[in-house]
Amino acid sequence: LEEALRQAQKMEAVGQLTGGIAHDFNNVLTIVAGNLELLEMRLNDRPDVKRLASAASMATSRAERLTQQLLAFSRKQQLQPEPLDLNAVVIGIRDLLRKTVGERIEIDFRPGTALWQCLVDRNQVESMLLNLILNARDAMPDGGRIVIETANAQPKPSQVLGLPADLDSCVLLTVTDSGTGMPQEVLDRVFEPFFTTKPQGRGTGLGLSMIYGFVRQSGGHILIESTEGAGTRVLIYLPRAMVKIIPGAAAAHRQVSPGR
Ligand code: ADP
């Protein structure tokens, strides 16, 4: 618990710091990007110079993506949870995920049947999946297989280490890869903001800390199992969307409607 508290405090401090920097930096980038665009338009008769401006433009876009990521990381309070069918979410971005990992990696989706809806922010779930898939891809330089599974889960706190007692019914999402796995020293630090083992320019070290923040804020739980040389499995327990009790009205409760 102490460890979780320290982690949360660290996340908050880093979140505030990065949020401030990312915001100001993003404003500067917007000006740079806008001017580059104008410059490119005026250079149609100078293809050699235009190429230089385009290269600068592309680098600016990359920087903008990074600041967006940083902003998303620090902007934690703006979640918009809605009842979601996780299977539909995965199917909705399956093509994007496949394109992202390339041809040497197979993505196998095993949807759970009669899956409960879960109560989470759609954008965050999509970005979480994308981040998990990117990590799996990076762990499999020679190709391999990623299995995405969903299932209804009723974990017992005693069965799943560290799982809070209030999470007695939830939807479980697992992403398993056949990649390099991680040694214990890495596994111990994966949720730390800015912790990365990837070469400079490739990893930000924000993926898993962002996911951790989102899952915990949604009232869910995340576990990672990893074996060096064999692969990694990320288990994410998301809260089930179900009966809502309206305070004050004794017998008034309503079922969150299926579908959307
Ligand atoms: P980044 O991907 O930018 O490094 P993350 O927070 O997503 O940041 O991940 C932190 C580190 O955790 C990675 O650098 C990598 O060492 C390790 N890691 C995460 N996912 C996996 C995975 N599926 N297989 C092996 N190592 C992983």
Residues whose N, C-alpha, C, O or C-beta is under 5 A from the ligand:
A	BS01	ADP	N135 A136 A139 G179 G181 M182 V190 F195 T196 T197 K198 R202 G203 T204 G205 L206 G207 L208 S209 T232
